[in-house]
Amino acid sequence: MSPTLCSPLLITTLAKQVANIPSSVAKLERLTPPLKWAGGKRWLVPHLQNTWQKYRNYRLVEPFCGGLAISLGLQPERALLNDINPHVVNFYKCLQKGLKLDIEVQNEREFYYVQRVEFNRLIQSGKANTAKAAQIFYYLNRTGYNGLCRFNRSGGFNVPFGRHKTINYTEDFGGYKSTFTEWKFMSVDFAKLKIDTNDLIYADPPYDVEFRQYSKNGFEWCEQERLANWLANQNCPAIASNQATPRILSLYQDLGFQIYILNAPRRISCNGDRVPAKEMLAYRGFEKGIELS
């Protein structure tokens, strides 16, 4: 029988079927991270995909979810996403409710600093977990310098104006609402997370470098050690990423992690030369034969 063209009735029926695709399938359409994020890990997603496909029925747990590059890249059905920075988590919780911008935004220096003062005023007055604070946080993130998220020791946001030529601000974040349906956001110390055997942990802490003032309390070497030991003691698969400094590599190797080293898409200065930065991926609790694409 020769092929025939689809009738208008068939086309209408198919269109209705597509419109009724379950949310679990619709989520396959990738969303980009809503925040600018210095040191974001979107480049790592392809390297993690092969492993994740074998565990995609697990709940993804990120003790340091940051800019959500990994979660949005892997698209888990269920996720426990934690970050010690409460302002990041407040923004994501507002996205779960269908956040829309109703504040003024300008890529202008004086306006930026006025909004930074207002954001810090909200923090000091106990209103940091509001929709208004989430909107201003988004504005500061998009307009500030290089996607940094930095706080002083008193908890005040202190990133300077970014001087971008143009900025495309998102006004309606409704697209994230359905994706976040089964994602739980928390802001606690990572050791307080309740982990199950059917979880897969991906931990991306602040790098083992001089700058660690991502939150007001920082992230010192003792925290790196505490995290590594916590991961090693979990009864579920765990992956950690970090800059491949000698002491980080030694720490994870001594705890029995399987170590991989990748060239990161950034360069560091070494005696005047610009050399590719090295990134560590440390695996524990997986079957043998980890495949990195």
C-alpha positions as CSV (number, residue, x, y, z in Angstrom):
1,M,0.0,0.0,0.0
2,S,1.4,3.4,-1.0
3,P,1.9,6.0,1.8
4,T,-0.9,8.5,2.2
5,L,-1.0,12.0,3.7
6,C,-2.4,12.5,7.2
7,S,-6.0,13.6,7.2
8,P,-7.0,16.9,9.0
9,L,-8.8,14.7,11.6
10,L,-5.7,12.6,12.3
11,I,-3.6,15.7,12.6
12,T,-6.0,17.2,15.1
13,T,-6.0,13.9,17.1
14,L,-2.2,13.8,17.2
15,A,-2.1,17.4,18.3
16,K,-4.4,16.6,21.2
17,Q,-2.3,13.6,22.2
18,V,0.9,15.8,22.2
19,A,-0.9,18.4,24.4
20,N,-1.7,15.7,26.9
21,I,1.8,14.3,27.2
22,P,2.5,13.5,30.9
23,S,4.7,16.1,32.8
24,S,7.4,13.4,33.2
25,V,7.9,13.3,29.5
26,A,7.4,17.1,28.9
27,K,10.2,17.7,31.3
28,L,12.6,16.3,28.8
29,E,12.6,19.7,27.2
30,R,15.7,21.2,28.8
31,L,15.5,24.4,30.8
32,T,18.5,26.6,31.2
33,P,19.7,27.6,34.7
34,P,17.8,30.7,35.7
35,L,20.7,32.4,37.5
36,K,24.2,33.4,36.3
37,W,26.6,31.3,38.3
38,A,30.4,31.7,38.6
39,G,31.9,28.2,38.4
40,G,28.7,26.6,37.1
41,K,28.9,23.0,36.1
42,R,26.9,22.8,32.9
43,W,30.0,21.5,31.1
44,L,30.0,18.5,33.4
45,V,26.5,17.3,32.5
46,P,27.6,15.2,29.5
47,H,30.3,13.5,31.7
48,L,27.6,12.5,34.2
49,Q,24.9,11.4,31.8
50,N,26.0,7.8,31.3
51,T,26.2,7.2,35.0
52,W,22.9,8.9,35.7
53,Q,21.0,6.9,33.1
54,K,21.7,3.8,35.1
55,Y,20.3,5.4,38.2
56,R,17.6,7.7,36.9
57,N,15.0,6.0,39.1
58,Y,16.9,7.3,42.1
59,R,16.4,10.6,43.8
60,L,19.1,13.1,43.0
61,V,20.6,14.8,46.0
62,E,22.7,17.9,45.7
63,P,24.1,19.2,49.1
64,F,25.3,22.3,47.2
65,C,22.8,22.9,44.4
66,G,24.1,26.4,43.5
67,G,22.9,27.4,40.0
68,L,21.1,24.1,39.3
69,A,23.2,23.3,36.2
70,I,23.4,19.6,37.1
71,S,19.8,19.1,38.1
72,L,18.4,20.9,35.1
73,G,20.9,19.0,32.9
74,L,20.1,15.5,34.3
75,Q,16.3,16.2,34.8
76,P,15.6,13.8,37.7
77,E,12.0,13.1,38.4
78,R,12.7,13.5,42.2
79,A,15.4,15.6,43.7
80,L,16.5,16.9,47.1
81,L,18.3,20.2,46.4
82,N,20.1,22.0,49.3
83,D,22.2,25.1,49.5
84,I,23.6,26.8,52.6
85,N,22.8,30.1,50.9
86,P,19.1,30.8,52.0
87,H,18.6,33.5,49.3
88,V,19.3,31.0,46.5
89,V,16.9,28.5,48.0
90,N,14.2,31.2,48.5
91,F,14.5,32.1,44.8
92,Y,14.0,28.5,43.8
93,K,11.0,28.0,46.1
94,C,9.4,31.1,44.6
95,L,10.0,29.6,41.1
96,Q,8.1,26.5,42.3
97,K,5.1,28.8,42.8
98,G,5.4,30.4,39.3
99,L,7.4,33.6,40.1
100,K,6.9,36.6,37.9
101,L,8.9,39.9,38.1
102,D,6.8,42.8,39.1
103,I,9.8,45.0,40.1
104,E,11.6,47.5,37.9
105,V,14.9,46.3,36.5
106,Q,17.6,48.5,35.0
107,N,21.2,47.8,33.8
108,E,22.3,51.0,35.4
109,R,25.0,51.5,38.1
110,E,23.2,53.8,40.6
111,F,19.9,51.8,40.3
112,Y,21.8,48.6,41.0
113,Y,23.3,49.9,44.3
114,V,19.9,51.2,45.4
115,Q,18.5,47.7,44.9
116,R,21.5,46.1,46.7
117,V,20.8,48.4,49.7
118,E,17.1,47.4,49.6
119,F,18.0,43.7,49.4
120,N,20.3,43.9,52.4
121,R,17.5,45.9,54.2
122,L,15.1,43.0,53.6
123,I,17.7,40.6,55.1
124,Q,18.2,42.7,58.2
125,S,14.5,43.1,58.7
126,G,13.7,39.4,58.5
127,K,12.1,39.5,55.1
128,A,14.7,37.6,53.1
129,N,12.3,34.7,52.4
130,T,9.7,36.8,50.5
131,A,8.9,37.0,46.8
132,K,10.2,40.5,46.7
133,A,13.5,39.4,48.1
134,A,13.6,36.6,45.5
135,Q,13.0,39.1,42.7
136,I,15.7,41.5,43.8
137,F,18.1,38.6,44.3
138,Y,17.5,37.6,40.7
139,Y,18.0,41.2,39.5
140,L,21.3,41.5,41.5
141,N,22.5,38.2,40.2
142,R,21.9,39.1,36.5
143,T,23.2,42.6,36.9
144,G,26.1,42.1,39.3
145,Y,29.7,41.3,38.4
146,N,30.4,38.0,36.7
147,G,27.5,36.0,38.3
148,L,29.2,36.2,41.7
149,C,27.2,35.4,44.8
150,R,29.2,36.9,47.7
151,F,28.3,38.0,51.2
152,N,30.3,39.7,53.9
153,R,30.6,38.2,57.4
154,S,27.5,40.1,58.6
155,G,25.5,38.5,55.9
156,G,25.3,41.5,53.5
157,F,25.3,41.0,49.7
158,N,28.4,42.9,48.5
159,V,28.9,42.0,44.8
160,P,29.7,45.2,42.7
161,F,27.9,46.4,39.6
162,G,28.7,44.2,36.5
163,R,28.8,46.7,33.6
164,H,27.2,44.4,31.1
165,K,26.4,45.9,27.7
166,T,23.0,44.3,27.5
167,I,21.0,42.0,29.8
168,N,18.0,39.9,28.9
169,Y,15.9,39.7,32.1
170,T,13.4,36.9,32.4
171,E,10.0,38.3,33.6
172,D,8.0,35.0,33.8
173,F,9.5,31.9,35.3
174,G,6.4,29.8,34.8
175,G,8.3,27.2,32.8
176,Y,10.2,26.0,35.9
177,K,7.1,25.3,37.9
178,S,6.2,21.9,36.5
179,T,9.9,20.8,36.4
180,F,10.2,21.6,40.1
181,T,7.0,19.7,41.1
182,E,8.9,16.8,42.8
183,W,12.0,18.7,43.7
184,K,12.5,19.6,47.4
185,F,14.6,22.7,48.2
186,M,16.3,23.1,51.6
187,S,18.9,25.4,53.2
188,V,20.6,23.4,55.9
189,D,24.1,22.1,56.7
190,F,24.7,19.1,54.4
191,A,25.1,16.7,57.3
192,K,21.5,17.3,58.3
193,L,20.1,15.9,55.0
194,K,18.3,12.6,55.4
195,I,19.8,10.3,52.8
196,D,18.2,7.0,51.6
197,T,19.7,4.0,49.9
198,N,17.8,4.9,46.7
199,D,19.5,8.3,46.5
200,L,22.4,9.4,44.3
201,I,24.4,12.2,45.7
202,Y,26.3,14.8,43.6
203,A,28.3,17.1,45.8
204,D,29.9,20.2,44.3
205,P,31.2,22.3,47.3
206,P,33.1,25.6,47.0
207,Y,36.5,24.9,45.4
208,D,39.6,24.3,47.5
209,V,40.9,27.7,46.6
210,E,41.5,31.0,48.4
211,F,38.1,32.5,47.7
212,R,35.4,30.7,49.6
213,Q,33.1,33.5,50.8
214,Y,30.0,32.2,49.1
215,S,28.1,32.4,52.4
216,K,28.9,34.5,55.4
217,N,30.7,31.7,57.2
218,G,32.9,30.6,54.3
219,F,34.0,27.0,53.5
220,E,37.4,26.1,55.1
221,W,39.6,23.0,54.7
222,C,38.0,21.4,57.8
223,E,34.6,21.6,55.9
224,Q,36.2,19.9,52.9
225,E,37.3,17.1,55.2
226,R,33.9,16.9,56.9
227,L,32.1,16.7,53.6
228,A,34.4,14.0,52.1
229,N,34.0,11.8,55.2
230,W,30.2,12.3,55.2
231,L,30.0,11.2,51.6
232,A,32.2,8.2,52.3
233,N,29.8,7.1,55.1
234,Q,26.6,7.2,53.1
235,N,25.0,3.9,52.0
236,C,24.3,5.1,48.5
237,P,26.2,6.1,45.3
238,A,28.0,9.4,45.7
239,I,29.9,11.7,43.3
240,A,32.0,14.7,44.3
241,S,33.6,17.4,42.1
242,N,36.3,19.9,43.1
243,Q,39.4,21.5,41.8
244,A,42.0,18.8,41.5
245,T,44.4,20.2,44.1
246,P,46.9,17.7,45.6
247,R,45.3,17.7,49.0
248,I,41.8,17.2,47.6
249,L,42.9,14.3,45.5
250,S,44.7,12.8,48.5
251,L,41.6,13.3,50.7
252,Y,39.3,11.4,48.4
253,Q,41.7,8.7,47.4
254,D,42.4,7.9,51.0
255,L,38.6,7.5,51.6
256,G,38.4,4.9,48.8
257,F,36.8,7.0,46.0
258,Q,37.5,6.2,42.4
259,I,39.2,9.3,40.9
260,Y,38.9,10.8,37.5
261,I,40.6,14.1,36.4
262,L,39.1,16.2,33.6
263,N,40.2,19.4,31.9
264,A,37.8,22.1,32.9
265,P,36.7,24.8,30.5
266,R,38.7,27.5,32.3
267,R,42.3,28.4,32.6
268,I,44.6,29.3,35.4
269,S,47.8,31.3,35.5
270,C,51.0,29.3,36.2
271,N,54.2,31.3,36.0
272,G,52.6,33.5,33.4
273,D,51.3,30.7,31.3
274,R,47.5,30.0,31.0
275,V,47.0,26.2,31.4
276,P,43.7,24.3,31.6
277,A,42.4,23.9,35.1
278,K,42.0,20.3,36.3
279,E,38.7,19.1,37.7
280,M,38.3,16.0,40.0
281,L,35.3,13.7,39.8
282,A,35.4,11.2,42.7
283,Y,33.0,8.2,42.7
284,R,32.1,5.9,45.5
285,G,29.4,3.2,45.9
286,F,29.0,2.5,42.2
287,E,29.4,-0.7,40.2
288,K,32.7,-1.0,38.4
289,G,32.9,0.4,34.9
290,I,32.0,4.0,35.3
291,E,31.8,5.6,31.8
292,L,32.6,9.3,31.3
293,S,31.6,10.6,27.9
